[in-house]
Amino acid sequence: MGVLSGGARPADGGGVDGEGGVDRRRVLLVVNPAARRSGRLLQRALAAFRAAGVRCDAVRTERPGQGALVAVERHAGYDAVFTLGGDGTAMEVVGALAGTGRPVGVLPGGTGNLIARTLGIPLDVAEAVAALLAGDEARIDLGRLGDGRRFAFAAGVGIDARMIEETSGRLKQRFGVLAYAITAARGVLRRETFVARVVVDGEVYERQAAAVMVANFGAVLNELIWLGPGIRQDDGMLDLCVFSPGTLRDSLRIVRRLMRKDFGDDPCLLYRAGRRIRVETTPPRQAQADGELLGPTPFEVTVEPLAAHLLVPKS
């Protein structure tokens, strides 16, 4: 595990003030060196912290799960903890610091950068550093899985999990985030379905489905696609979204409606909000949460209201 220090501690009166006069003078940066372009991005991040007069201690992790350990052991000595890597690295740290009140800043260092995109964080690392240092703190709900792992955006099974499972490293290297869209389009055209049995706060729903999502945020890809009505990340609820197209025409209609934020009655759409949601499928299917594969269904999630503190750009 490597430790770097970027920038001198600012003199009294320096630093960057966040919301409510919080002075972010010293930050911890958890870096996944396996992430795409991590070396070059790390140098850009350290330079941006120096330019802002903020001391940044960067720690390179060496194995999965180590980011969470570093965050838990060292967060108390810092004004904020930043991550540089993919969504998995970000959620390791966000989950580990849930309930501590320590704000987390997510820098885009992966291929999809789903969390950064969802929060409106610039995809240029230097711009992201500046925006988050001068940004606000947002409290959001988290979903907690049965094994203790947490997610910020969504967990699901079907097309979204296939997208994560089947997008090759070569395709990601060549096309970046578009690689996921290519794989998702293939999934839509294949029209694979399964029997989904979902329990929301004790109420049971069963239907044929192409995708089942437990969402915390309502939109993806900078609000290009909306998942469902009234989904908020700070309402103490998680939202079940079941998509059940019977034909290719149904699939295309659903995509069009989600892009238009049109959630009127549709036999191919089911939405329910709850605090505890269990998803079972026949046959068992691979599940994912925030871009990380979980293993086969079933899975169960509960909401942790306002558990995470995230740095976000000022609106």
For each residue, the residues with C-beta under 8 A, 3 or more apart:
1: 59 60 61 62 66 70
2: 59 60
3: 57 58 59 60
4: 42 46 57 58 59 60
5: 55 56 57 58
6: 29 45 46 47 49 50 55 56 57 58
7: 46 49 50 53 54 55 56
8: 50 55
9: 25 26 55
10: 14 15 25 53 54 55
11: 14
12:
13:
14: 10 11 25 53
15: 10 23 24 25 52 53 54
16: 23 24 25 52 53 54 133 134
17: 21 22 23 24 134
18: 21 22 23 24 103 133 134 135 136 137 311
19: 22 135 136 137
20: 137
21: 17 18
22: 17 18 19 79 137
23: 15 16 17 18 79
24: 15 16 17 18 27 54 79 80 133
25: 9 10 14 15 16 53 54 55 79
26: 9 54 55 56 57 77 78 79
27: 24 49 54 55 56 57 78 79 80 81 82 105
28: 56 57 58 59 70 71 74 75 77 78 80 81 82
29: 6 42 45 46 49 56 57 58 59 81 82 83 84 107
30: 58 59 61 67 70 71 81 82 83 84 85 89 92 93
31: 35 38 42 58 59 60 61 83 84 85 109
32: 35 38 60 61 67 83 84 85 86 88 89 109
33: 38 39 60 61 62
34: 38 85
35: 31 32 38 41 84 85 86 89 109 110
36: 86 109 110 111 172 173
37: 40 41 109
38: 31 32 33 34 35 41 42 84 85 109
39: 33 42 43
40: 37 43 44
41: 35 37 38 44 45 84 107 109 125
42: 4 29 31 38 39 45 46 58 84
43: 39 40 46 47
44: 40 41 47 48 125 126
45: 6 29 41 42 48 49 56 58 82 84 107 125 126 129
46: 4 6 7 29 42 43 49 50 56 58
47: 6 43 44 50 51 126
48: 44 45 51 52 125 126 129 130
49: 6 7 27 29 45 46 52 54 55 56 129 133
50: 6 7 8 46 47 53 54 56
51: 47 48
52: 15 16 48 49 129 130 133
53: 7 10 14 15 16 25 50
54: 7 10 15 16 24 25 26 27 49 50 133
55: 5 6 7 8 9 10 25 26 27 49
56: 5 6 7 26 27 28 29 45 46 49 50 82
57: 3 4 5 6 26 27 28 29 78
58: 3 4 5 6 28 29 30 31 42 45 46 84
59: 1 2 3 4 28 29 30 31 70 74
60: 1 2 3 4 31 32 33
61: 1 30 31 32 33 66 67 70 89
62: 1 33 66
63: 66
64: 88 92
65: 68 69 92
66: 1 61 62 63 69 70
67: 30 32 61 70 71 83 85 89 92 93 96
68: 65 71 72 92 93 95 96
69: 65 66 72 73 96
70: 1 28 30 59 61 66 67 73 74
71: 28 30 67 68 74 75 81 92 93 96 97
72: 68 69 75 96 97
73: 69 70
74: 28 59 70 71 77 78
75: 28 71 72 78 81 97 100 102
76: 102
77: 26 28 74
78: 26 27 28 57 74 75 81 102
79: 22 23 24 25 26 27 103
80: 24 27 28 102 103 104 105 311
81: 27 28 29 30 71 75 78 93 97 102 103 104 105
82: 27 28 29 30 45 56 104 105 106 107 129 132
83: 29 30 31 32 67 89 90 92 93 94 104 105 106 107 109
84: 29 30 31 32 35 38 41 42 45 58 89 107 109 125
85: 30 31 32 34 35 38 67 88 89 90 109 110
86: 32 35 36 89 90 109 110 111 112 113 291
87: 90 91 110 112 113 114 115 290 291 292
88: 32 64 85 91 92 110 290 291 292
89: 30 32 35 61 67 83 84 85 86 92 93 109 110
90: 83 85 86 87 93 94 104 106 115 116 152 290
91: 87 88 94 95 115 149 150 151 152 289 290 292
92: 30 64 65 67 68 71 83 88 89 95 96
93: 30 67 68 71 81 83 89 90 96 97 104
94: 83 90 91 97 98 104 106 142 150 152 308 310
95: 68 91 92 98 142 149 150
96: 67 68 69 71 72 92 93
97: 71 72 75 81 93 94 100 102 104 308 309
98: 94 95 142 150 304 307 308
99: 304 307
100: 75 97 309
101: 309
102: 75 76 78 80 81 97 309
103: 18 79 80 81 137 309 310 311
104: 80 81 82 83 90 93 94 97 308 309 310 311
105: 27 80 81 82 83 128 129 132 133 310 311
106: 82 83 90 94 115 116 119 121 310 311
107: 29 41 45 82 83 84 116 121 125 128 129 132
108: 113 116 117 121 122 123 124 125 128
109: 31 32 35 36 37 38 41 83 84 85 86 89 113 125
110: 35 36 85 86 87 88 89 113
111: 36 86 172 176 177 179 180
112: 86 87 117 177 180 291
113: 86 87 108 109 110 116 117 123 177
114: 87 117 118 153 220 290 291
115: 87 90 91 106 118 119 152 153 290
116: 90 106 107 108 113 119 121 123 128
117: 108 112 113 114 120 121 123 220 221 222
118: 114 115 152 153 217 219 220
119: 106 115 116 138 310 312 313
120: 117 222 312 313
121: 106 107 108 116 117 128 131 132 312 313
122: 108 127 128 131 313
123: 108 113 116 117 128
124: 108 127 128
125: 41 44 45 48 84 107 108 109 128 129
126: 44 45 47 48 129 130
127: 122 124 130 131
128: 105 107 108 116 121 122 123 124 125 131 132
129: 45 48 49 52 82 105 107 125 126 132 133
130: 48 52 126 127 133 134
131: 121 122 127 128 134 135 313 314
132: 82 105 107 121 128 129 135 311 312 313
133: 16 18 24 49 52 54 105 129 130 311
134: 16 17 18 130 131 314
135: 18 19 131 132 311 312 313 314
136: 18 19 311 312 313 314 315
137: 18 19 20 22 103 309 310 311 312
138: 119 234 309 310 311 312
139: 234 306 308 309 310
140: 152 216 233 234 306 307 308 310
141: 216 233 234 235 236 237 238 303 304 305 306 307 308
142: 94 95 98 150 151 152 216 303 304 307 308
143: 150 151 152 154 155 214 216 238 289 301 302 303 304
144: 148 149 150 301 302 303 304
145: 148 149 150 151 155 289 294 299 300 301
146: 299 300 301
147:
148: 144 145
149: 91 95 144 145 289 292 294
150: 91 94 95 98 142 143 144 145 304 307
151: 91 142 143 145 154 155 216 289 290 301
152: 90 91 94 115 118 140 142 143 216 217 233 290 308 310
153: 114 115 118 215 216 217 220 290
154: 143 151 160 213 214 215 216 217 227 289 290
155: 143 145 151 213 214 287 288 289 290 294 299 301
156: 160 161 211 212 213 214 287 288 289
157: 160 161 194 196 211 212 279 281 285 286 287 288 297 299
158: 161 162 187 192 194 209 210 211 212 243 285
159: 162 163 184 187 188 192 210 211 243
160: 154 156 157 163 164 184 211 213 288
161: 156 157 158 164 165 285 286 287 288 293
162: 158 159 165 166 183 184 187 192 286
163: 159 160 166 167 180 183 184 187
164: 160 161 167 180 288 291 292 293
165: 161 162 286 288 293
166: 162 163 183 186 187
167: 163 164 171 172 179 180 182 183
168: 171 172 179
169: 172 173
170: 173 174
171: 167 168 174 175 179 182 183
172: 36 111 167 168 169 175 176 179 180
173: 36 169 170
174: 170 171 179
175: 171 172 178 179 182
176: 111 172 179
177: 111 112 113 180 181
178: 175 181 182
179: 111 167 168 171 172 174 175 176 182 183
180: 111 112 163 164 167 172 177 183 184
181: 177 178 184 185
182: 167 171 175 178 179 185 186
183: 162 163 166 167 171 179 180 186 187
184: 159 160 162 163 180 181 187 188
185: 181 182 188 189
186: 166 182 183 189 190
187: 158 159 162 163 166 183 184 190 192
188: 159 184 185 191 210 248 251 255
189: 185 186 248
190: 186 187
191: 188 210 245 247 248 251
192: 158 159 162 187 210
193: 208 209 210 244
194: 157 158 208 209 281 282 283 285
195: 206 207 208 209 281 282
196: 157 205 206 207 208 209 212 242 279 280 281
197: 204 205 206 279 280 281 282
198: 204 205 206 212 240 242 272 277 278 279 280
199: 202 203 204 205 277 278 280
200: 203 205 240 272 273 274 276 277
201: 274 275 276 277
202: 199
203: 199 200 272 274
204: 197 198 199
205: 196 197 198 199 200 240 242 270 272
206: 195 196 197 198
207: 195 196 242 244 270
208: 193 194 195 196 244 246
209: 158 193 194 195 196 212 242 243 244
210: 158 159 188 191 192 193 243 244 245 251
211: 156 157 158 159 160 241 242 243
212: 156 157 158 196 198 209 240 241 242 243 279 281
213: 154 155 156 160 227 240 241 242 243
214: 143 154 155 156 238 239 240 241 277 279 301
215: 153 154 218 227 228 231 238 239 240 241
216: 140 141 142 143 151 152 153 154 231 233 238 239 303
217: 118 152 153 154 220 227 231 233
218: 215 226 227 228 230 231 232 233 239
219: 118 222 223 224 225 226 227
220: 114 117 118 153 217 223 224 225 227
221: 117 224 225
222: 117 120 219
223: 219 220 226
224: 219 220 221 259
225: 219 220 221 255 258 259
226: 218 219 223 258 259 261 263
227: 154 213 215 217 218 219 220 231 239 241 258
228: 215 218 231 239 241 263 269 271
229: 263 271
230: 218 239 273
231: 215 216 217 218 227 228 239
232: 218 235 237
233: 140 141 152 216 217 218
234: 138 139 140 141 306
235: 141 232
236: 141 275 303 305 306
237: 141 232 273 274 275 303
238: 141 143 214 215 216 273 274 275 277 301 303
239: 214 215 216 218 227 228 230 231 271 272 273
240: 198 200 205 212 213 214 215 270 271 272 273 274 277
241: 211 212 213 214 215 227 228 269 270 271
242: 196 198 205 207 209 211 212 213 269 270 271
243: 158 159 209 210 211 212 213 254 268 269
244: 193 207 208 209 210 267 268 269 270
245: 191 210 248 250 251 253 254 268
246: 208 250 268
247: 191 250 251
248: 188 189 191 245 251 252
249: 252 253
250: 245 246 247 253 254 268
251: 188 191 210 245 247 248 254 255
252: 248 249 255 256
253: 245 249 250 256 257 266 268
254: 243 245 250 251 257 258 266 268 269
255: 188 225 251 252 258 259
256: 252 253 259 260 262
257: 253 254 260 262 263 264 266 269
258: 225 226 227 254 255 261 262
259: 224 225 226 255 256
260: 256 257
261: 226 258
262: 256 257 258
263: 226 228 229 257 269 271
264: 257
265:
266: 253 254 257 269
267: 244
268: 243 244 245 246 250 253 254
269: 228 241 242 243 244 254 257 263 266
270: 205 207 240 241 242 244
271: 228 229 239 240 241 242 263
272: 198 200 203 205 239 240
273: 200 230 237 238 239 240
274: 200 201 203 237 238 240 277
275: 201 236 237 238 302 303
276: 200 201 300 301 302 303
277: 198 199 200 201 214 238 240 274 300 301 302
278: 198 199 298 299 300 301
279: 157 196 197 198 212 214 287 297 298 299 300
280: 196 197 198 199 297 298
281: 157 194 195 196 197 212 284 285 297 298
282: 194 195 197
283: 194
284: 281 296 297 298
285: 157 158 161 194 281 296 297
286: 157 161 162 165 293 294 295 296 297
287: 155 156 157 161 279 293 294 295 296 297 299
288: 155 156 157 160 161 164 165 291 292 293 294
289: 91 143 145 149 151 154 155 156 292 294
290: 87 88 90 91 114 115 151 152 153 154 155
291: 86 87 88 112 114 164 288
292: 87 88 91 149 164 288 289
293: 161 164 165 286 287 288
294: 145 149 155 286 287 288 289 299
295: 286 287
296: 284 285 286 287
297: 157 279 280 281 284 285 286 287
298: 278 279 280 281 284
299: 145 146 155 157 278 279 287 294
300: 145 146 276 277 278 279
301: 143 144 145 146 151 155 214 238 276 277 278
302: 143 144 275 276 277
303: 141 142 143 144 216 236 237 238 275 276
304: 98 99 141 142 143 144 150 307
305: 141 236
306: 139 140 141 234 236
307: 98 99 140 141 142 150 304
308: 94 97 98 104 139 140 141 142 152
309: 97 100 101 102 103 104 137 138 139
310: 94 103 104 105 106 119 137 138 139 140 152
311: 18 80 103 104 105 106 132 133 135 136 137 138
312: 119 120 121 132 135 136 137 138 315
313: 119 120 121 122 131 132 135 136
314: 131 134 135 136
315: 136 312
